[in-house]
Each structure stands twice: as structure tokens, then as C-alpha cells.
Amino acid sequence: MEYYNYIKSLHLIFVITWFAGLFYIPRLFVYQIEAFHKPSPDKEILGKQLKLMAKRLWYIIAWPSAILAIFFAIWLLVLVPSWMEQSWMHVKLGFVVLLIMYHIKTHLYFKELQNDSVKKSSNFMRIWNEGATFILFAVVFLVVLKSAFNWIFGVIGILVLGILLMLGFKVYKRIRDKNPEA
């Protein structure tokens, strides 16, 4: 078990880089969607550059980080199988499944935008951008508190955060509608 902390460190590093990718890719989607509605030549110039940025972020950072984070997580569970007997770990793994589903759905949005298929609004993507944040909060509370019950307080905090984010989103939308340069 000498190498346990190395495996744990690698797991955390790749979780962080995975979330970095998940936090930034929807912002690129917002910019891609907004560029798609611009007149030529801005539409083509911005669209090409934003597609390239999204492709590099998604395939060089987000996907490899997701795979490596999951790989090292499984390794940790093999090293400490008793975690699978703890209820907080079951709840955490449920959130990890949600995160993987979020990642896959984000991949579908990525593929659509790479093919110039704009089916969602930029406002939708701004809201979608918060999905990973909610999952991150829940998982961090679970891991730190190591309690399947106390995570409920964390989720309540997430809901409060969600309400505040939505209020902030509405205020920001009003500001943007009044001043498109904001």
C-alpha cells in the first residue's frame, strides 16, 4: 500500500482536469452557437476556430482525463475494497454514474456542433454548464464527510447554489439583453 497515495494523487489530478474540461466545453458551445448566428465572414472564421478549440479540449483533455480518473478510481477500490461496504461510497458512485452520463450527453452536443448542427440555444448551454458543478459539490461533500446521510445537507447546499446561479443567470441575461457587449 506504499503507492496508495500516488494512485490517489493521480486520481485527484485527473478528476480535476476532467472537471476543467467539463466546465469549459459548454462555454465553448455557447460561443459556437452565438458565432453560428453571426453574419459571414464572422460566422465561418469564428466557427472554425471555436470548433478547433473544442476539439482539442475535448479529445486532448476531457476524454483522456475522464478515462484516467475512472481507471485510478477503480484501482483505489481494488486497493481498499472495504469502501464498497460503505453507504457513502454507493451514493458517490451514483453521482459518478450521473457525471459519466453528463459527459456522454455533452459529447453528443459536441458532435452536433462539430457538424454545424445547432439544436440548442446559447442560454440552454449556459444552464447546461452548471451540471458538472452540481455533481462536483455532491461528490466533494460525500468524500469529505464520508456519510450517506450528511450528503443531504450538501445537496441542500447544491440546491441553494442552483437557485442562486439561476437568479444570477437571469440577472446576467437582462444585462446582456440591455448591453450585448457585456
C-alpha positions as CSV (number, residue, x, y, z in Angstrom):
1,M,0.0,0.0,0.0
2,E,3.1,2.3,-0.2
3,Y,1.8,3.5,-3.6
4,Y,-1.8,4.2,-2.4
5,N,-1.1,7.9,-2.0
6,Y,0.4,8.1,-5.5
7,I,-2.7,6.4,-7.0
8,K,-4.9,8.7,-5.0
9,S,-3.0,11.7,-6.2
10,L,-3.2,10.7,-9.8
11,H,-6.9,10.0,-9.4
12,L,-7.4,13.6,-8.0
13,I,-5.3,15.2,-10.7
14,F,-7.3,13.6,-13.5
15,V,-10.6,14.3,-11.7
16,I,-9.6,18.0,-11.6
17,T,-8.6,18.1,-15.3
18,W,-11.7,16.2,-16.2
19,F,-13.9,18.8,-14.5
20,A,-11.8,21.6,-16.1
21,G,-12.8,20.2,-19.4
22,L,-16.4,19.7,-18.4
23,F,-16.5,23.3,-17.0
24,Y,-15.0,24.9,-20.2
25,I,-16.6,22.9,-23.0
26,P,-20.1,24.2,-22.6
27,R,-18.7,27.8,-22.6
28,L,-17.2,27.0,-26.0
29,F,-20.6,25.6,-27.0
30,V,-22.1,29.0,-26.0
31,Y,-19.6,30.8,-28.2
32,Q,-20.0,28.4,-31.1
33,I,-23.8,28.8,-31.1
34,E,-23.5,32.6,-30.9
35,A,-21.0,32.5,-33.7
36,F,-23.3,30.3,-35.8
37,H,-25.9,33.2,-35.8
38,K,-23.4,35.9,-36.9
39,P,-23.2,37.1,-40.5
40,S,-20.4,36.0,-42.8
41,P,-17.4,36.1,-42.7
42,D,-17.5,36.2,-38.8
43,K,-19.6,33.0,-38.7
44,E,-17.1,31.0,-40.7
45,I,-14.0,32.4,-39.1
46,L,-15.2,32.2,-35.5
47,G,-16.9,28.8,-36.1
48,K,-13.8,27.2,-37.5
49,Q,-11.6,28.5,-34.6
50,L,-14.1,27.5,-31.9
51,K,-14.6,24.0,-33.4
52,L,-10.8,23.5,-33.3
53,M,-10.6,24.8,-29.7
54,A,-13.5,22.5,-28.6
55,K,-12.0,19.5,-30.4
56,R,-8.6,19.9,-28.8
57,L,-10.2,20.5,-25.3
58,W,-12.5,17.5,-25.7
59,Y,-10.1,14.9,-27.1
60,I,-6.8,16.0,-25.5
61,I,-8.0,17.0,-22.1
62,A,-11.6,15.9,-21.2
63,W,-11.8,12.4,-22.6
64,P,-8.3,11.2,-21.5
65,S,-8.8,12.8,-18.1
66,A,-12.2,11.0,-17.7
67,I,-10.7,7.7,-18.6
68,L,-7.7,8.1,-16.4
69,A,-9.8,9.4,-13.4
70,I,-12.0,6.3,-13.7
71,F,-9.0,4.0,-14.1
72,F,-7.3,5.3,-11.0
73,A,-10.7,5.2,-9.1
74,I,-11.1,1.6,-9.9
75,W,-7.5,0.9,-8.8
76,L,-8.2,2.6,-5.5
77,L,-11.4,0.5,-5.0
78,V,-9.3,-2.6,-5.6
79,L,-6.7,-1.4,-3.1
80,V,-9.4,-0.6,-0.5
81,P,-12.4,-2.9,-1.2
82,S,-14.0,-2.1,2.2
83,W,-15.1,1.2,0.7
84,M,-17.7,-0.7,-1.3
85,E,-19.3,-1.7,2.0
86,Q,-19.9,1.9,3.0
87,S,-23.1,3.7,2.0
88,W,-21.5,7.0,1.3
89,M,-19.5,5.2,-1.4
90,H,-22.6,3.8,-3.0
91,V,-24.1,7.3,-3.2
92,K,-20.8,8.7,-4.5
93,L,-20.7,6.1,-7.3
94,G,-24.3,7.1,-8.1
95,F,-23.1,10.6,-8.7
96,V,-20.1,9.3,-10.7
97,V,-22.6,7.5,-13.0
98,L,-24.5,10.8,-13.3
99,L,-21.2,12.5,-14.2
100,I,-20.4,9.9,-16.9
101,M,-24.0,10.4,-18.3
102,Y,-23.4,14.2,-18.3
103,H,-20.1,13.6,-20.1
104,I,-21.7,11.4,-22.7
105,K,-24.6,13.9,-23.3
106,T,-22.0,16.7,-23.5
107,H,-20.2,14.6,-26.1
108,L,-23.4,14.4,-28.2
109,Y,-23.7,18.2,-28.1
110,F,-20.0,18.4,-29.1
111,K,-20.6,16.1,-32.1
112,E,-23.7,18.2,-33.2
113,L,-21.8,21.4,-33.0
114,Q,-18.8,20.0,-34.8
115,N,-21.2,19.1,-37.7
116,D,-22.7,22.6,-37.6
117,S,-26.0,21.3,-36.2
118,V,-27.3,23.9,-33.7
119,K,-30.2,22.4,-31.9
120,K,-29.8,24.2,-28.5
121,S,-29.7,27.9,-27.6
122,S,-26.7,29.6,-26.1
123,N,-28.9,30.2,-23.0
124,F,-29.5,26.4,-22.7
125,M,-25.8,25.8,-22.8
126,R,-25.2,28.4,-20.1
127,I,-27.5,26.4,-17.9
128,W,-26.0,23.1,-19.0
129,N,-22.7,24.4,-18.0
130,E,-23.8,24.2,-14.3
131,G,-24.5,20.4,-14.4
132,A,-20.9,19.4,-13.6
133,T,-20.8,22.0,-10.8
134,F,-23.8,20.3,-9.0
135,I,-22.2,16.9,-9.3
136,L,-18.9,18.2,-8.1
137,F,-20.5,19.7,-4.9
138,A,-22.3,16.4,-4.1
139,V,-19.2,14.3,-4.6
140,V,-16.9,16.5,-2.6
141,F,-19.3,16.6,0.3
142,L,-19.6,12.9,0.2
143,V,-15.9,12.2,0.1
144,V,-15.1,14.8,2.8
145,L,-17.9,13.9,5.2
146,K,-18.0,10.2,4.4
147,S,-21.6,10.0,5.3
148,A,-24.6,9.0,3.2
149,F,-26.8,11.0,5.5
150,N,-24.8,14.2,5.7
151,W,-24.5,14.5,2.0
152,I,-28.2,15.6,2.1
153,F,-27.0,18.8,3.7
154,G,-24.6,19.1,0.8
155,V,-27.4,18.6,-1.7
156,I,-29.5,21.2,0.1
157,G,-26.5,23.5,-0.4
158,I,-26.3,22.5,-4.0
159,L,-30.0,23.4,-4.5
160,V,-29.4,26.8,-2.8
161,L,-26.4,27.2,-5.1
162,G,-28.6,26.3,-8.1
163,I,-31.2,28.8,-7.1
164,L,-28.5,31.5,-6.7
165,L,-27.0,30.5,-10.1
166,M,-30.3,30.7,-11.8
167,L,-31.0,34.1,-10.3
168,G,-27.5,35.2,-11.3
169,F,-28.2,33.8,-14.8
170,K,-31.4,35.8,-15.1
171,V,-29.7,39.0,-14.0
172,Y,-26.8,38.4,-16.4
173,K,-29.3,37.7,-19.2
174,R,-31.1,41.0,-18.5
175,I,-27.7,42.8,-18.6
176,R,-26.8,41.1,-21.8
177,D,-30.1,42.0,-23.4
178,K,-29.6,45.6,-22.5
179,N,-25.9,45.6,-23.5
180,P,-24.9,42.8,-25.9
181,E,-21.2,43.6,-25.3
182,A,-21.4,42.6,-21.6
